[in-house]
Amino acid sequence: IKLGIDDFGNVAQTIFQFSHELTHFVFFCIKGLDKKHADDEEEKACTAMSLIMLKTFCDEETFSSYCEYVKKIEYVGYREGYDLALSMEFSEEKIVKYILNKN
């Protein structure tokens, strides 16, 4: 897993990106190394997982700021991650079931 983080002192950024990339790894585990490149659906699930992890591990202000950031991202695959996380009630269990049922 490769992270493009310059400031590892920014815990929220590390949680956000690591959980996003780890979720991509889960997709590789499910579909194999020859799976197609991540599409909007995969990116949405990875971003949703990132927000859910922030909700779990960060304070409300930090979590809210990342939610606002994601809602404004131009790329729809990432942006829709907020709506998916919201529909999952920011629940780790629900997003895991969603990912497993999608595959």
Residue pairs with C-beta under 8 A, 6 or more apart in sequence:
1 18
1 21
1 22
1 25
2 21
3 14
3 17
3 18
3 21
4 17
5 13
5 14
5 17
7 13
8 14
11 57
11 58
12 54
12 58
12 62
12 66
15 50
15 53
15 54
15 57
15 58
16 50
16 51
16 53
16 54
16 66
17 50
19 46
19 49
19 50
19 52
19 53
20 46
20 47
20 49
20 50
21 46
22 49
23 45
23 46
23 49
23 50
23 99
24 38
24 42
24 46
26 99
27 35
27 38
27 42
27 45
27 46
27 99
27 103
28 35
30 99
30 100
30 103
31 103
38 46
38 77
39 77
40 76
40 77
40 80
41 77
41 102
42 77
43 75
43 77
43 78
43 81
44 77
44 78
44 80
44 81
44 84
45 81
45 84
45 95
45 98
45 99
45 102
46 81
47 70
47 77
47 78
47 79
47 80
47 81
47 82
47 84
47 85
48 81
48 82
48 84
48 85
48 88
48 95
49 85
49 95
49 99
50 66
50 81
51 63
51 66
51 67
51 70
51 81
51 82
51 85
51 90
52 85
52 88
52 90
52 91
52 92
52 95
53 92
54 62
54 63
54 66
55 63
55 85
55 90
56 92
58 66
67 82
70 78
70 79
70 81
70 82
71 79
71 82
72 79
73 79
84 95
84 98
85 95
88 94
88 95
88 98
